[in-house]
Amino acid sequence: MIKGKNKINPTLNVSSMTDIIFLLLIFFILTYNFSSQQAIPMQLPKSESGKTINPDCTIQITQEGNFFVEGQATQEDMLDVVLESFLENKRKGEGSYILIKADKNIPLEKALRAIDASIKQERAYAFQVEQL
């Protein structure tokens, strides 16, 4: 008598699939552009001179006078506290900058507020401008 039962046990090896999923996840995390600062519309002042710096932190001030630290909305009176939390693990001293991106139509008081916050954190400051 011939037995006709050839049992095939279908199994799926999931370990190789999880490796691929983790590699894709790592790829997308590393290639994602985390810069949300471009989403805030501004008209920057124009200048003939300027140089490129690598800032430790960026403060943005919109035409309406709203403050953003690293793309996150911040109340003006909380600017010092928020800056301190962003900069607590960053180096101080020469070459340590806070970049101020301010709309060209803001009141001078708003720019001075960002400058004061930078000085309190013992950092140099620079303004971002558009080249002529």
N, C-alpha and C positions, 0 to 999 in steps of 0.2 A: 504494500500500500504506500502510495506517495502522499505525503502531507503537503498541502498547498498553502500553508500559512507561513509566509515569509514576513515576519514582523519587522517593519522598519520603524525605528524610534526617531521621529523627527525632533531634533534639538537645534537650538540656535545659540551659537557662541557669542555672548554679549560682551565679553571683555574687549575684543577688538573694536566693537562699535563704540564702547565708552571711551576708548583711547582716541578715536577719531573725533568724537564730540568734544572732548576736552581740548584737543589740538585746535579745533575750530573756535572754541570759546576763547582760548588764549590769543589766537590770531585776531579775532574781532576786538578784543579788549585792547590789544597793543596798537591796532591800526585806527581805532576810533579817535576822532578829533574832539578833545574835551573843551576846546575853546568856545565858550558861549559868549565871549565878550564882543564878538562881531555882531551880535543880534541887537545891540543897543545903538539906535541911529544917532549919529553926531556929525556936526560940522566942525572939524578941527581947524584951529588957526593955521595960517600959512607962514612959512619961514624959508629963507634961502640957506640957512645953516642948520646943522643938526648932525647927530651921530647915532649909531645903533647901540643900544644897551641891552643887557639881559636883566630885567627887573626881578626882584624877589616877590613883588606884589603889584597889582594894578588897581588904582582908584579911578572910577569913571564918574563924571559929573555931567548930567544931561542938561539940556536947555531949560527944562522945568526946575532944575536945582536938585534933582534926585541923585543920591549917592549909591554907587555900586562898588563893592570890594570883591575882586575876582569874579565878577558877573552876578553876585548875589546882592539884592537890594538891601540897603543899610540906612537906618535913620542917621541923620547928621549928628545927633548927640551921642550915638553909639559908635561912631567911627573909630575912636581910640581903642575901645574894647575889642571890636571886630578885627582891627588891624593887628592888635597884640596877639589875638588867637591865631591869626594866619601866619604871623612871623615868629612865633615862639621857638620853632626849631630851625630857623634860618640864621645864617651867619650875619654878623654886624661888621662894620668897619668899611674900609675903602673898597669900592666896587659893589657895595650893597645899595641898591636903588629901589625906590618906590616910583612907579610910573604913574603920572597923573594924566588921564585922558579927559580933557574938559572941553565942552562945547565952546565955541568962540563967542557965544552970546551970553554966557553966564555972568552974574555979578562978581566982582573981584572978591567979595567976602567969601564966596563959596570956594574959590581957588585957594584963598588964604587959610581956610579951614582944613583943606587937604594938606597944605604945606605944614601947618602946625602939627597935624597928626603924624606926618612923616618925621618931623624933628623930634617929637616926643618918643618915637620908636628908635631914635638915634640912627636914622637912615638918611641918605641923600635922596633928593627927589629930582625928577626930570619930567618935562611936559612933552607929550606926543604932539607932533605937528605934521602938517602935510608939506612936502617939499614943493617949492615953486618951480 
